[in-house]
Structure formats: structure tokens, C-alpha cells
Amino acid sequence: MVRISKEIEGRWNMEKDPRTIDLTSVSIGACIVSVLNRLLKRNDISINDNFLEAGGQSLHAMTVIDELRDRFGIEISPVLIFECATIAEIADRCLTEEEEFSV
């Protein structure tokens, strides 16, 4: 499940400029890659890599979740990270499930 924080949702409703919050699968994927590269002291992880095969573990997943919450105001379940085949799929599911949740 993915949830948008009320603070971020309020900014979306109050501001007309779509550039205010860059909530796209590309930006979410880049955030995940950045966090994982930083945690694992690597620079070769890409959005096409599998989170677990790249070296991600449950504590890394929690750090990614915290970063996504802080940067984009979204809440995701740790299960989502481990269900997806690639980091790109995690990013896509963040948006897809957020849309389903907000309907």
C-alpha cells in the first residue's frame, strides 16, 4: 500500500504548478537507486537491478522507505520492495498503488 502524506497532498491541492512535487516513477526510482548506492558504498546499481540481488536487505528497505517518505511524502509497505523484480518496478508500483489507494 502507498499513501501520500496530508502535507504533500495539501500542497498539491493549493498549488497549481505541477513542478512543485516531482512524483514520477523516474524520480522515485532515482531516489531508491541513490539510497541503495549510498548504503552499499557502490555506484553501479541501476533501476534495472533487483533490490535484493544488488545487496539490499530489510534494514536497507526501511531506509529507502524513510527517504521516500521524507522526499516525496509517500508511504510504502516493505512488502512492496521485496515483491518487485526490479527497482523500476518498485517505482512504478509506488505510483500505481497510490492511484488505486486515493480513488
One Martini backbone bead per residue (centre of mass of N, CA, C, O) as a GRO file, in nm:
protein
  103
    1MET     BB    1   0.099   0.035   0.019
    2VAL     BB    2   0.015   0.375  -0.067
    3ARG     BB    3   0.083   0.703   0.079
    4ILE     BB    4  -0.011   1.035   0.108
    5SER     BB    5   0.058   1.299   0.261
    6LYS     BB    6  -0.110   1.572   0.377
    7GLU     BB    7   0.104   1.784   0.312
    8ILE     BB    8   0.139   1.712   0.011
    9GLU     BB    9  -0.156   1.717  -0.071
   10GLY     BB   10  -0.197   2.016   0.001
   11ARG     BB   11   0.003   2.125  -0.209
   12TRP     BB   12  -0.149   2.021  -0.454
   13ASN     BB   13  -0.417   2.180  -0.399
   14MET     BB   14  -0.281   2.480  -0.373
   15GLU     BB   15  -0.102   2.416  -0.622
   16LYS     BB   16  -0.056   2.447  -0.980
   17ASP     BB   17   0.236   2.354  -0.994
   18PRO     BB   18   0.371   2.050  -1.111
   19ARG     BB   19   0.681   2.105  -1.009
   20THR     BB   20   0.672   2.088  -0.700
   21ILE     BB   21   0.620   1.768  -0.736
   22ASP     BB   22   0.828   1.487  -0.825
   23LEU     BB   23   0.601   1.229  -0.901
   24THR     BB   24   0.782   0.977  -1.037
   25SER     BB   25   0.927   0.693  -1.137
   26VAL     BB   26   1.203   0.824  -1.182
   27SER     BB   27   1.237   0.969  -0.906
   28ILE     BB   28   1.194   0.721  -0.731
   29GLY     BB   29   1.416   0.543  -0.855
   30ALA     BB   30   1.651   0.740  -0.800
   31CYS     BB   31   1.622   0.733  -0.495
   32ILE     BB   32   1.670   0.432  -0.450
   33VAL     BB   33   1.947   0.416  -0.586
   34SER     BB   34   2.090   0.625  -0.410
   35VAL     BB   35   2.052   0.482  -0.138
   36LEU     BB   36   2.180   0.208  -0.213
   37ASN     BB   37   2.455   0.312  -0.299
   38ARG     BB   38   2.522   0.445  -0.027
   39LEU     BB   39   2.488   0.197   0.166
   40LEU     BB   40   2.687   0.004  -0.029
   41LYS     BB   41   2.920   0.159  -0.159
   42ARG     BB   42   2.813   0.239  -0.454
   43ASN     BB   43   2.770   0.305  -0.841
   44ASP     BB   44   2.609   0.046  -1.014
   45ILE     BB   45   2.319   0.094  -0.957
   46SER     BB   46   2.001   0.029  -1.104
   47ILE     BB   47   1.667   0.017  -1.204
   48ASN     BB   48   1.727  -0.290  -1.326
   49ASP     BB   49   1.766  -0.388  -1.049
   50ASN     BB   50   1.766  -0.596  -0.786
   51PHE     BB   51   1.745  -0.532  -0.464
   52LEU     BB   52   1.863  -0.801  -0.347
   53GLU     BB   53   2.093  -0.860  -0.560
   54ALA     BB   54   2.237  -0.577  -0.489
   55GLY     BB   55   2.211  -0.600  -0.140
   56GLY     BB   56   1.945  -0.574  -0.023
   57GLN     BB   57   1.778  -0.520   0.285
   58SER     BB   58   1.564  -0.456   0.534
   59LEU     BB   59   1.716  -0.200   0.634
   60HIS     BB   60   1.728  -0.069   0.356
   61ALA     BB   61   1.426  -0.053   0.311
   62MET     BB   62   1.371   0.142   0.548
   63THR     BB   63   1.543   0.372   0.434
   64VAL     BB   64   1.385   0.406   0.174
   65ILE     BB   65   1.114   0.468   0.306
   66ASP     BB   66   1.208   0.724   0.453
   67GLU     BB   67   1.299   0.880   0.200
   68LEU     BB   68   1.023   0.881   0.053
   69ARG     BB   69   0.878   1.032   0.276
   70ASP     BB   70   1.061   1.286   0.289
   71ARG     BB   71   1.063   1.362  -0.025
   72PHE     BB   72   0.733   1.271  -0.114
   73GLY     BB   73   0.512   1.163   0.101
   74ILE     BB   74   0.538   0.848   0.097
   75GLU     BB   75   0.387   0.526   0.163
   76ILE     BB   76   0.538   0.206   0.206
   77SER     BB   77   0.567  -0.122   0.187
   78PRO     BB   78   0.805  -0.358   0.232
   79VAL     BB   79   0.676  -0.570   0.049
   80LEU     BB   80   0.700  -0.422  -0.221
   81ILE     BB   81   1.009  -0.444  -0.249
   82PHE     BB   82   1.010  -0.775  -0.247
   83GLU     BB   83   0.806  -0.823  -0.497
   84CYS     BB   84   0.998  -0.693  -0.690
   85ALA     BB   85   1.224  -0.726  -0.957
   86THR     BB   86   1.267  -0.408  -0.965
   87ILE     BB   87   1.316  -0.080  -0.911
   88ALA     BB   88   1.122   0.014  -1.132
   89GLU     BB   89   0.877  -0.143  -1.018
   90ILE     BB   90   0.861  -0.002  -0.753
   91ALA     BB   91   0.805   0.279  -0.870
   92ASP     BB   92   0.548   0.206  -1.026
   93ARG     BB   93   0.387   0.095  -0.780
   94CYS     BB   94   0.376   0.351  -0.619
   95LEU     BB   95   0.185   0.493  -0.823
   96THR     BB   96  -0.037   0.283  -0.869
   97GLU     BB   97  -0.119   0.242  -0.564
   98GLU     BB   98  -0.184   0.537  -0.508
   99GLU     BB   99  -0.418   0.560  -0.708
  100GLU     BB  100  -0.590   0.334  -0.582
  101PHE     BB  101  -0.606   0.457  -0.293
  102SER     BB  102  -0.735   0.752  -0.382
  103VAL     BB  103  -1.026   0.641  -0.499
   0.00000   0.00000   0.00000
